């Protein structure tokens, strides 16, 4: 299942069915060593500087694009309920958003849903098309990671 549905003038909703149970999918995010291998769109690598997965914890990373461009990211975790839910606030003046990730059991697998609520409709409009494609690539990379490490 793939879907990208604008939920409002500030939200992107992306979902994917994955063939692994929620505990396994959640662990691929919760373990920074695994996360660094699959996070981001195609061609990106990650240097994770800080990853404190708890409410109030900080996630700092630098994403490096295929052209070598570096993108510093700072997020703060708001909710963590393993293996069901993670909510974080991405703090960026260019495109701040709240990410609500749910890991719902669905048969033997997981329906992974990302609801991104941007700080303003203008920010959403500016990045909507890029983020929609990037989310699908991110899901593809997660799927490949899970298949390779299964």
TIVO-2410 file (N, C-alpha, C; in nm, 3 decimals):
# residues 150
REC num residu      c1      c2      c3 atome chaine
REC   1      X   0.085  -0.117   0.000     N      A
REC   1      X   0.000   0.000   0.000    CA      A
REC   1      X   0.089   0.123   0.000     C      A
REC   2      X   0.063   0.212  -0.090     N      A
REC   2      X   0.130   0.340  -0.092    CA      A
REC   2      X   0.022   0.447  -0.102     C      A
REC   3      X   0.036   0.552  -0.025     N      A
REC   3      X  -0.058   0.662  -0.041    CA      A
REC   3      X   0.005   0.789   0.011     C      A
REC   4      X  -0.023   0.894  -0.061     N      A
REC   4      X   0.015   1.026  -0.016    CA      A
REC   4      X  -0.109   1.111  -0.035     C      A
REC   5      X  -0.166   1.154   0.072     N      A
REC   5      X  -0.291   1.227   0.068    CA      A
REC   5      X  -0.274   1.358   0.142     C      A
REC   6      X  -0.290   1.472   0.073     N      A
REC   6      X  -0.291   1.597   0.149    CA      A
REC   6      X  -0.412   1.595   0.243     C      A
REC   7      X  -0.387   1.593   0.371     N      A
REC   7      X  -0.494   1.584   0.469    CA      A
REC   7      X  -0.556   1.721   0.496     C      A
REC   8      X  -0.482   1.827   0.466     N      A
REC   8      X  -0.531   1.964   0.484    CA      A
REC   8      X  -0.435   2.055   0.411     C      A
REC   9      X  -0.447   2.185   0.433     N      A
REC   9      X  -0.354   2.278   0.370    CA      A
REC   9      X  -0.221   2.286   0.444     C      A
REC  10      X  -0.202   2.199   0.545     N      A
REC  10      X  -0.077   2.195   0.621    CA      A
REC  10      X  -0.026   2.054   0.644     C      A
REC  11      X  -0.094   1.950   0.594     N      A
REC  11      X  -0.057   1.812   0.629    CA      A
REC  11      X  -0.030   1.725   0.508     C      A
REC  12      X   0.066   1.637   0.527     N      A
REC  12      X   0.093   1.528   0.432    CA      A
REC  12      X   0.075   1.398   0.511     C      A
REC  13      X  -0.002   1.308   0.455     N      A
REC  13      X  -0.025   1.178   0.514    CA      A
REC  13      X   0.034   1.074   0.420     C      A
REC  14      X   0.131   0.998   0.470     N      A
REC  14      X   0.196   0.892   0.391    CA      A
REC  14      X   0.181   0.762   0.469     C      A
REC  15      X   0.153   0.654   0.398     N      A
REC  15      X   0.136   0.525   0.465    CA      A
REC  15      X   0.192   0.414   0.377     C      A
REC  16      X   0.240   0.309   0.444     N      A
REC  16      X   0.293   0.194   0.373    CA      A
REC  16      X   0.270   0.070   0.458     C      A
REC  17      X   0.224  -0.038   0.394     N      A
REC  17      X   0.216  -0.167   0.461    CA      A
REC  17      X   0.354  -0.233   0.448     C      A
REC  18      X   0.404  -0.282   0.561     N      A
REC  18      X   0.534  -0.351   0.564    CA      A
REC  18      X   0.513  -0.492   0.616     C      A
REC  19      X   0.589  -0.586   0.565     N      A
REC  19      X   0.571  -0.728   0.597    CA      A
REC  19      X   0.630  -0.772   0.730     C      A
REC  20      X   0.665  -0.680   0.817     N      A
REC  20      X   0.726  -0.712   0.945    CA      A
REC  20      X   0.639  -0.660   1.058     C      A
REC  21      X   0.647  -0.724   1.175     N      A
REC  21      X   0.563  -0.681   1.288    CA      A
REC  21      X   0.606  -0.542   1.339     C      A
REC  22      X   0.516  -0.474   1.410     N      A
REC  22      X   0.546  -0.339   1.459    CA      A
REC  22      X   0.675  -0.331   1.540     C      A
REC  23      X   0.705  -0.431   1.619     N      A
REC  23      X   0.826  -0.427   1.701    CA      A
REC  23      X   0.951  -0.417   1.613     C      A
REC  24      X   0.953  -0.489   1.502     N      A
REC  24      X   1.069  -0.487   1.412    CA      A
REC  24      X   1.079  -0.353   1.338     C      A
REC  25      X   0.965  -0.302   1.292     N      A
REC  25      X   0.965  -0.174   1.219    CA      A
REC  25      X   1.004  -0.061   1.314     C      A
REC  26      X   0.948  -0.063   1.435     N      A
REC  26      X   0.981   0.039   1.535    CA      A
REC  26      X   1.130   0.035   1.567     C      A
REC  27      X   1.186  -0.085   1.581     N      A
REC  27      X   1.329  -0.100   1.615    CA      A
REC  27      X   1.418  -0.041   1.506     C      A
REC  28      X   1.375  -0.047   1.380     N      A
REC  28      X   1.455   0.008   1.270    CA      A
REC  28      X   1.466   0.160   1.282     C      A
REC  29      X   1.370   0.223   1.348     N      A
REC  29      X   1.378   0.367   1.374    CA      A
REC  29      X   1.447   0.393   1.508     C      A
REC  30      X   1.417   0.313   1.608     N      A
REC  30      X   1.464   0.338   1.744    CA      A
REC  30      X   1.615   0.315   1.762     C      A
REC  31      X   1.674   0.236   1.676     N      A
REC  31      X   1.818   0.208   1.683    CA      A
REC  31      X   1.891   0.302   1.586     C      A
REC  32      X   1.968   0.400   1.638     N      A
REC  32      X   2.031   0.497   1.548    CA      A
REC  32      X   2.125   0.435   1.445     C      A
REC  33      X   2.186   0.321   1.477     N      A
REC  33      X   2.273   0.255   1.379    CA      A
REC  33      X   2.191   0.207   1.259     C      A
REC  34      X   2.073   0.151   1.286     N      A
REC  34      X   1.986   0.110   1.176    CA      A
REC  34      X   1.929   0.232   1.104     C      A
REC  35      X   1.882   0.329   1.180     N      A
REC  35      X   1.819   0.448   1.125    CA      A
REC  35      X   1.912   0.519   1.026     C      A
REC  36      X   2.039   0.528   1.060     N      A
REC  36      X   2.136   0.596   0.973    CA      A
REC  36      X   2.147   0.529   0.837     C      A
REC  37      X   2.117   0.399   0.830     N      A
REC  37      X   2.131   0.325   0.704    CA      A
REC  37      X   2.018   0.351   0.606     C      A
REC  38      X   1.898   0.387   0.655     N      A
REC  38      X   1.785   0.398   0.563    CA      A
REC  38      X   1.713   0.533   0.563     C      A
REC  39      X   1.740   0.620   0.657     N      A
REC  39      X   1.665   0.745   0.669    CA      A
REC  39      X   1.693   0.839   0.551     C      A
REC  40      X   1.590   0.900   0.501     N      A
REC  40      X   1.603   1.002   0.397    CA      A
REC  40      X   1.574   0.950   0.258     C      A
REC  41      X   1.570   1.044   0.164     N      A
REC  41      X   1.543   1.004   0.025    CA      A
REC  41      X   1.663   0.934  -0.038     C      A
REC  42      X   1.641   0.883  -0.158     N      A
REC  42      X   1.745   0.810  -0.231    CA      A
REC  42      X   1.873   0.890  -0.242     C      A
REC  43      X   1.985   0.822  -0.219     N      A
REC  43      X   2.116   0.882  -0.236    CA      A
REC  43      X   2.168   0.957  -0.115     C      A
REC  44      X   2.086   0.973  -0.011     N      A
REC  44      X   2.129   1.046   0.108    CA      A
REC  44      X   2.196   0.952   0.207     C      A
REC  45      X   2.293   1.006   0.280     N      A
REC  45      X   2.353   0.936   0.394    CA      A
REC  45      X   2.330   1.023   0.517     C      A
REC  46      X   2.354   0.965   0.633     N      A
REC  46      X   2.324   1.034   0.759    CA      A
REC  46      X   2.438   1.022   0.858     C      A
REC  47      X   2.467   1.133   0.922     N      A
REC  47      X   2.554   1.134   1.040    CA      A
REC  47      X   2.465   1.172   1.157     C      A
REC  48      X   2.440   1.076   1.244     N      A
REC  48      X   2.355   1.102   1.360    CA      A
REC  48      X   2.445   1.143   1.476     C      A
REC  49      X   2.425   1.265   1.523     N      A
REC  49      X   2.509   1.322   1.628    CA      A
REC  49      X   2.450   1.298   1.767     C      A
REC  50      X   2.319   1.294   1.775     N      A
REC  50      X   2.249   1.276   1.903    CA      A
REC  50      X   2.115   1.212   1.873     C      A
REC  51      X   2.079   1.113   1.953     N      A
REC  51      X   1.950   1.044   1.934    CA      A
REC  51      X   1.904   0.994   2.069     C      A
REC  52      X   1.816   1.070   2.133     N      A
REC  52      X   1.766   1.040   2.267    CA      A
REC  52      X   1.615   1.017   2.255     C      A
REC  53      X   1.578   0.893   2.225     N      A
REC  53      X   1.439   0.857   2.196    CA      A
REC  53      X   1.358   0.845   2.325     C      A
REC  54      X   1.315   0.961   2.372     N      A
REC  54      X   1.226   0.969   2.488    CA      A
REC  54      X   1.160   1.106   2.483     C      A
REC  55      X   1.043   1.121   2.545     N      A
REC  55      X   0.980   1.253   2.544    CA      A
REC  55      X   1.076   1.359   2.597     C      A
REC  56      X   1.094   1.466   2.520     N      A
REC  56      X   1.188   1.571   2.555    CA      A
REC  56      X   1.327   1.549   2.499     C      A
REC  57      X   1.353   1.429   2.446     N      A
REC  57      X   1.485   1.397   2.391    CA      A
REC  57      X   1.511   1.466   2.258     C      A
REC  58      X   1.638   1.480   2.226     N      A
REC  58      X   1.682   1.550   2.105    CA      A
REC  58      X   1.733   1.451   2.002     C      A
REC  59      X   1.704   1.482   1.876     N      A
REC  59      X   1.757   1.408   1.762    CA      A
REC  59      X   1.825   1.509   1.670     C      A
REC  60      X   1.959   1.500   1.663     N      A
REC  60      X   2.036   1.587   1.575    CA      A
REC  60      X   2.109   1.500   1.474     C      A
REC  61      X   2.094   1.536   1.347     N      A
REC  61      X   2.165   1.464   1.243    CA      A
REC  61      X   2.200   1.559   1.130     C      A
REC  62      X   2.296   1.516   1.052     N      A
REC  62      X   2.329   1.584   0.928    CA      A
REC  62      X   2.300   1.486   0.816     C      A
REC  63      X   2.211   1.527   0.727     N      A
REC  63      X   2.182   1.448   0.607    CA      A
REC  63      X   2.274   1.500   0.497     C      A
REC  64      X   2.338   1.407   0.426     N      A
REC  64      X   2.431   1.444   0.319    CA      A
REC  64      X   2.371   1.396   0.188     C      A
REC  65      X   2.346   1.491   0.099     N      A
REC  65      X   2.285   1.460  -0.030    CA      A
REC  65      X   2.382   1.396  -0.126     C      A
REC  66      X   2.330   1.342  -0.235     N      A
REC  66      X   2.415   1.277  -0.335    CA      A
REC  66      X   2.522   1.370  -0.392     C      A
REC  67      X   2.495   1.501  -0.389     N      A
REC  67      X   2.591   1.599  -0.441    CA      A
REC  67      X   2.687   1.650  -0.333     C      A
REC  68      X   2.677   1.592  -0.212     N      A
REC  68      X   2.764   1.632  -0.102    CA      A
REC  68      X   2.709   1.746  -0.017     C      A
REC  69      X   2.595   1.804  -0.057     N      A
REC  69      X   2.534   1.911   0.023    CA      A
REC  69      X   2.493   1.856   0.158     C      A
REC  70      X   2.516   1.936   0.263     N      A
REC  70      X   2.485   1.893   0.399    CA      A
REC  70      X   2.365   1.969   0.452     C      A
REC  71      X   2.275   1.894   0.518     N      A
REC  71      X   2.153   1.951   0.572    CA      A
REC  71      X   2.144   1.916   0.721     C      A
REC  72      X   2.168   2.014   0.806     N      A
REC  72      X   2.158   1.993   0.951    CA      A
REC  72      X   2.011   1.983   0.988     C      A
REC  73      X   1.978   1.889   1.074     N      A
REC  73      X   1.841   1.868   1.120    CA      A
REC  73      X   1.839   1.862   1.272     C      A
REC  74      X   1.738   1.922   1.330     N      A
REC  74      X   1.717   1.917   1.473    CA      A
REC  74      X   1.570   1.886   1.499     C      A
REC  75      X   1.546   1.784   1.577     N      A
REC  75      X   1.410   1.747   1.617    CA      A
REC  75      X   1.408   1.718   1.765     C      A
REC  76      X   1.289   1.733   1.824     N      A
REC  76      X   1.269   1.700   1.965    CA      A
REC  76      X   1.152   1.604   1.975     C      A
REC  77      X   1.177   1.494   2.045     N      A
REC  77      X   1.071   1.394   2.062    CA      A
REC  77      X   0.967   1.445   2.161     C      A
REC  78      X   0.840   1.430   2.124     N      A
REC  78      X   0.728   1.473   2.209    CA      A
REC  78      X   0.661   1.353   2.276     C      A
REC  79      X   0.643   1.245   2.200     N      A
REC  79      X   0.581   1.123   2.253    CA      A
REC  79      X   0.656   1.003   2.200     C      A
REC  80      X   0.675   0.904   2.285     N      A
REC  80      X   0.735   0.777   2.245    CA      A
REC  80      X   0.660   0.667   2.319     C      A
REC  81      X   0.592   0.582   2.244     N      A
REC  81      X   0.518   0.470   2.302    CA      A
REC  81      X   0.552   0.346   2.219     C      A
REC  82      X   0.660   0.279   2.257     N      A
REC  82      X   0.706   0.161   2.182    CA      A
REC  82      X   0.606   0.047   2.196     C      A
REC  83      X   0.576  -0.026   2.090     N      A
REC  83      X   0.619  -0.008   1.952    CA      A
REC  83      X   0.511   0.058   1.865     C      A
REC  84      X   0.430   0.143   1.923     N      A
REC  84      X   0.311   0.192   1.855    CA      A
REC  84      X   0.321   0.332   1.795     C      A
REC  85      X   0.398   0.421   1.859     N      A
REC  85      X   0.386   0.561   1.819    CA      A
REC  85      X   0.511   0.641   1.856     C      A
REC  86      X   0.547   0.732   1.767     N      A
REC  86      X   0.653   0.831   1.792    CA      A
REC  86      X   0.602   0.964   1.737     C      A
REC  87      X   0.615   1.069   1.816     N      A
REC  87      X   0.582   1.203   1.770    CA      A
REC  87      X   0.705   1.290   1.797     C      A
REC  88      X   0.746   1.363   1.693     N      A
REC  88      X   0.856   1.458   1.714    CA      A
REC  88      X   0.826   1.588   1.642     C      A
REC  89      X   0.891   1.693   1.689     N      A
REC  89      X   0.883   1.825   1.628    CA      A
REC  89      X   1.014   1.851   1.556     C      A
REC  90      X   1.006   1.869   1.424     N      A
REC  90      X   1.122   1.903   1.343    CA      A
REC  90      X   1.137   2.054   1.347     C      A
REC  91      X   1.248   2.099   1.404     N      A
REC  91      X   1.267   2.243   1.426    CA      A
REC  91      X   1.358   2.299   1.318     C      A
REC  92      X   1.297   2.364   1.222     N      A
REC  92      X   1.371   2.421   1.109    CA      A
REC  92      X   1.296   2.544   1.062     C      A
REC  93      X   1.366   2.654   1.052     N      A
REC  93      X   1.301   2.779   1.011    CA      A
REC  93      X   1.246   2.770   0.869     C      A
REC  94      X   1.305   2.683   0.785     N      A
REC  94      X   1.259   2.670   0.646    CA      A
REC  94      X   1.134   2.585   0.633     C      A
REC  95      X   1.124   2.480   0.712     N      A
REC  95      X   1.007   2.394   0.704    CA      A
REC  95      X   0.990   2.314   0.833     C      A
REC  96      X   0.944   2.383   0.936     N      A
REC  96      X   0.916   2.315   1.061    CA      A
REC  96      X   0.789   2.234   1.050     C      A
REC  97      X   0.787   2.120   1.117     N      A
REC  97      X   0.667   2.035   1.115    CA      A
REC  97      X   0.667   1.942   1.235     C      A
REC  98      X   0.549   1.890   1.265     N      A
REC  98      X   0.533   1.785   1.364    CA      A
REC  98      X   0.509   1.655   1.289     C      A
REC  99      X   0.587   1.552   1.324     N      A
REC  99      X   0.572   1.420   1.262    CA      A
REC  99      X   0.508   1.326   1.363     C      A
REC 100      X   0.397   1.266   1.323     N      A
REC 100      X   0.328   1.167   1.404    CA      A
REC 100      X   0.341   1.034   1.330     C      A
REC 101      X   0.422   0.943   1.384     N      A
REC 101      X   0.445   0.812   1.323    CA      A
REC 101      X   0.367   0.707   1.402     C      A
REC 102      X   0.287   0.628   1.332     N      A
REC 102      X   0.218   0.517   1.399    CA      A
REC 102      X   0.260   0.386   1.333     C      A
REC 103      X   0.271   0.283   1.415     N      A
REC 103      X   0.315   0.150   1.375    CA      A
REC 103      X   0.202   0.055   1.414     C      A
REC 104      X   0.103   0.040   1.328     N      A
REC 104      X  -0.017  -0.038   1.362    CA      A
REC 104      X  -0.006  -0.180   1.310     C      A
REC 105      X  -0.028  -0.276   1.401     N      A
REC 105      X  -0.029  -0.417   1.360    CA      A
REC 105      X  -0.140  -0.437   1.257     C      A
REC 106      X  -0.105  -0.510   1.151     N      A
REC 106      X  -0.200  -0.540   1.044    CA      A
REC 106      X  -0.169  -0.680   0.994     C      A
REC 107      X  -0.241  -0.779   1.047     N      A
REC 107      X  -0.207  -0.918   1.017    CA      A
REC 107      X  -0.069  -0.948   1.071     C      A
REC 108      X   0.016  -1.005   0.986     N      A
REC 108      X   0.153  -1.036   1.027    CA      A
REC 108      X   0.246  -0.917   1.010     C      A
REC 109      X   0.195  -0.808   0.953     N      A
REC 109      X   0.279  -0.694   0.924    CA      A
REC 109      X   0.240  -0.568   0.999     C      A
REC 110      X   0.280  -0.455   0.943     N      A
REC 110      X   0.260  -0.325   1.005    CA      A
REC 110      X   0.212  -0.225   0.902     C      A
REC 111      X   0.115  -0.145   0.939     N      A
REC 111      X   0.082  -0.027   0.860    CA      A
REC 111      X   0.154   0.090   0.925     C      A
REC 112      X   0.256   0.139   0.857     N      A
REC 112      X   0.333   0.253   0.905    CA      A
REC 112      X   0.273   0.379   0.845     C      A
REC 113      X   0.233   0.471   0.931     N      A
REC 113      X   0.172   0.595   0.886    CA      A
REC 113      X   0.250   0.713   0.939     C      A
REC 114      X   0.278   0.808   0.850     N      A
REC 114      X   0.343   0.933   0.887    CA      A
REC 114      X   0.247   1.047   0.858     C      A
REC 115      X   0.213   1.123   0.958     N      A
REC 115      X   0.132   1.243   0.941    CA      A
REC 115      X   0.222   1.361   0.976     C      A
REC 116      X   0.253   1.441   0.874     N      A
REC 116      X   0.339   1.557   0.891    CA      A
REC 116      X   0.250   1.681   0.888     C      A
REC 117      X   0.252   1.756   0.998     N      A
REC 117      X   0.174   1.879   1.006    CA      A
REC 117      X   0.272   1.995   1.009     C      A
REC 118      X   0.272   2.073   0.901     N      A
REC 118      X   0.367   2.183   0.887    CA      A
REC 118      X   0.321   2.304   0.967     C      A
REC 119      X   0.418   2.386   1.005     N      A
REC 119      X   0.390   2.502   1.090    CA      A
REC 119      X   0.299   2.603   1.021     C      A
REC 120      X   0.303   2.608   0.888     N      A
REC 120      X   0.216   2.704   0.818    CA      A
REC 120      X   0.178   2.648   0.680     C      A
REC 121      X   0.066   2.695   0.625     N      A
REC 121      X   0.029   2.654   0.489    CA      A
REC 121      X   0.134   2.694   0.385     C      A
REC 122      X   0.202   2.806   0.405     N      A
REC 122      X   0.306   2.848   0.311    CA      A
REC 122      X   0.422   2.749   0.309     C      A
REC 123      X   0.467   2.706   0.427     N      A
REC 123      X   0.574   2.607   0.434    CA      A
REC 123      X   0.532   2.479   0.366     C      A
REC 124      X   0.410   2.435   0.395     N      A
REC 124      X   0.356   2.313   0.335    CA      A
REC 124      X   0.357   2.324   0.182     C      A
REC 125      X   0.305   2.433   0.129     N      A
REC 125      X   0.297   2.452  -0.016    CA      A
REC 125      X   0.435   2.451  -0.081     C      A
REC 126      X   0.532   2.507  -0.013     N      A
REC 126      X   0.668   2.518  -0.067    CA      A
REC 126      X   0.736   2.380  -0.078     C      A
REC 127      X   0.709   2.289   0.015     N      A
REC 127      X   0.782   2.162   0.018    CA      A
REC 127      X   0.697   2.040  -0.014     C      A
REC 128      X   0.568   2.057  -0.030     N      A
REC 128      X   0.475   1.945  -0.046    CA      A
REC 128      X   0.521   1.843  -0.150     C      A
REC 129      X   0.551   1.888  -0.272     N      A
REC 129      X   0.583   1.794  -0.378    CA      A
REC 129      X   0.714   1.720  -0.352     C      A
REC 130      X   0.813   1.790  -0.300     N      A
REC 130      X   0.942   1.727  -0.270    CA      A
REC 130      X   0.926   1.627  -0.156     C      A
REC 131      X   0.858   1.666  -0.051     N      A
REC 131      X   0.843   1.580   0.067    CA      A
REC 131      X   0.760   1.456   0.033     C      A
REC 132      X   0.658   1.470  -0.047     N      A
REC 132      X   0.575   1.355  -0.084    CA      A
REC 132      X   0.658   1.247  -0.151     C      A
REC 133      X   0.742   1.286  -0.247     N      A
REC 133      X   0.829   1.191  -0.316    CA      A
REC 133      X   0.934   1.136  -0.220     C      A
REC 134      X   0.993   1.223  -0.138     N      A
REC 134      X   1.096   1.180  -0.043    CA      A
REC 134      X   1.042   1.078   0.055     C      A
REC 135      X   0.919   1.096   0.102     N      A
REC 135      X   0.860   1.000   0.196    CA      A
REC 135      X   0.849   0.862   0.133     C      A
REC 136      X   0.806   0.856   0.007     N      A
REC 136      X   0.795   0.726  -0.060    CA      A
REC 136      X   0.933   0.662  -0.076     C      A
REC 137      X   1.034   0.741  -0.110     N      A
REC 137      X   1.170   0.688  -0.119    CA      A
REC 137      X   1.219   0.640   0.017     C      A
REC 138      X   1.184   0.713   0.121     N      A
REC 138      X   1.221   0.674   0.257    CA      A
REC 138      X   1.158   0.539   0.292     C      A
REC 139      X   1.031   0.522   0.261     N      A
REC 139      X   0.963   0.394   0.285    CA      A
REC 139      X   1.029   0.282   0.204     C      A
REC 140      X   1.067   0.310   0.079     N      A
REC 140      X   1.137   0.209  -0.003    CA      A
REC 140      X   1.269   0.168   0.062     C      A
REC 141      X   1.343   0.266   0.112     N      A
REC 141      X   1.472   0.237   0.175    CA      A
REC 141      X   1.452   0.158   0.304     C      A
REC 142      X   1.349   0.191   0.381     N      A
REC 142      X   1.318   0.115   0.503    CA      A
REC 142      X   1.284  -0.029   0.468     C      A
REC 143      X   1.200  -0.048   0.365     N      A
REC 143      X   1.162  -0.183   0.322    CA      A
REC 143      X   1.286  -0.264   0.284     C      A
REC 144      X   1.376  -0.204   0.206     N      A
REC 144      X   1.498  -0.274   0.165    CA      A
REC 144      X   1.585  -0.307   0.286     C      A
REC 145      X   1.593  -0.214   0.380     N      A
REC 145      X   1.673  -0.238   0.502    CA      A
REC 145      X   1.614  -0.357   0.580     C      A
REC 146      X   1.484  -0.357   0.600     N      A
REC 146      X   1.421  -0.464   0.676    CA      A
REC 146      X   1.438  -0.598   0.606     C      A
REC 147      X   1.426  -0.600   0.473     N      A
REC 147      X   1.441  -0.724   0.398    CA      A
REC 147      X   1.584  -0.778   0.408     C      A
REC 148      X   1.682  -0.687   0.405     N      A
REC 148      X   1.822  -0.729   0.410    CA      A
REC 148      X   1.865  -0.775   0.548     C      A
REC 149      X   1.799  -0.722   0.650     N      A
REC 149      X   1.841  -0.756   0.788    CA      A
REC 149      X   1.748  -0.857   0.852     C      A
REC 150      X   1.657  -0.911   0.776     N      A
REC 150      X   1.559  -1.006   0.832    CA      A
REC 150      X   1.620  -1.142   0.849     C      A
***
